[in-house]
């Protein structure tokens, strides 16, 4: 992934992670694995874990500790009502920006 793509991804990663959690609860490693499978190979686990701590502190997710076969319990994150509102706003903002960028791009041609 290029440096430019990495920088752009940083700006939307929170929305991407919340969108993943809108589909189903997940723990950090699951989220990182899914992102890598989708082609976001440069994302470090630490980046995802730090993001999860931030969204937890902001009250956008609920956390449940679930026993793990290997080691300590896992923190499983699920999107709550406040997180869903935030995600809805993220998608509205994304649509606005994507529309304006597309207009700008088409104007170049």
N, C-alpha and C positions, 0 to 999 in steps of 0.2 A: 504494500500500500504506500502511496506517495506521501510525502510530508504534508502536502496540501490536503489530501484526503483524510489523513490522521487528524489534522487540526479541525477540519469541518466535522468529523465524527465526534470529537470532544464536545462540540456544541449541542449535539442532538442525542448523545448516548443516554442521558437520563430519560428522555422520552422513549427511546428504544427499549430500555430495560423496563420501564413502566408498562409499555405495550406488551412485552413478553409476560409480565406478571398479570396483565389483564386477562390473558388466555388461561393461565393456571399458576398456582403457587410453585415456587422453585427456590432452590438454594444457590448460593453464589457460584459454585463450580458448575452447576447445571447451566446457569445463564451464560457463563464464560464459554462453555463447550458449545452451546447453541450458536452464540455469536461467531465463534471460529468456524463452525460448520457452514454458516451463511456467508463466509468469505472475509470476515473481520479478523483476520489472522494476527494482526499486530496488537490486539487488545490484551493487556496483561491482567492476570487475575486480581492483582492488587488494585487496579483501576476500578474493576467492578465492585470489589469489596468496599472500597472507599465510597463509591457512589451509593451502595446499599446502606452504609452507615448514615450518609447524609439524608437520604430519603426517609429512613427510619426516624432520625432526629426531627425532621420536618413534619412527621405524622402522616406521610403519604402511604405507608404500608403497615400491615400488621405482621408481627413476627411470632412464630411458634418454634420452640425447640423440640426437635424430633430425634429420637435415639438413632444412632448410627452403628452399623456393624463394625466399623473401623474407627475407633477413637471417640472423641467427645460428641455430644449431641450436635446436630446440624441446625442452623437457623434457617427456617423456611419462611420466605417472604410471600405475602399476598397483598394485592392491591385492595385498599379500603375505599370508602366513599370519598374521602378527601383526595385520595390519590386518583380516583376515577375522574373527579372534577378537574384536577390538574392535568391529567392526560387528555381530557376533552379539549381543554384550552391549548395544550401542546399541538393537537391535530388541527385546530382552527388556525393557530399561528403558522404551522407548517404549510397548510393549504394556501394561506395568504402569501407567504414568502415564495412558495413554489410557483404560484400563478404569476407573481411579479417578475421572478427570475426568468420564467418562460417567455413572458412578454419582452423582456429586455433581450433575451437570446434571439428571439424571432426578429426583433428590430435590427439586429446586427446583419441579418441576411439580405 
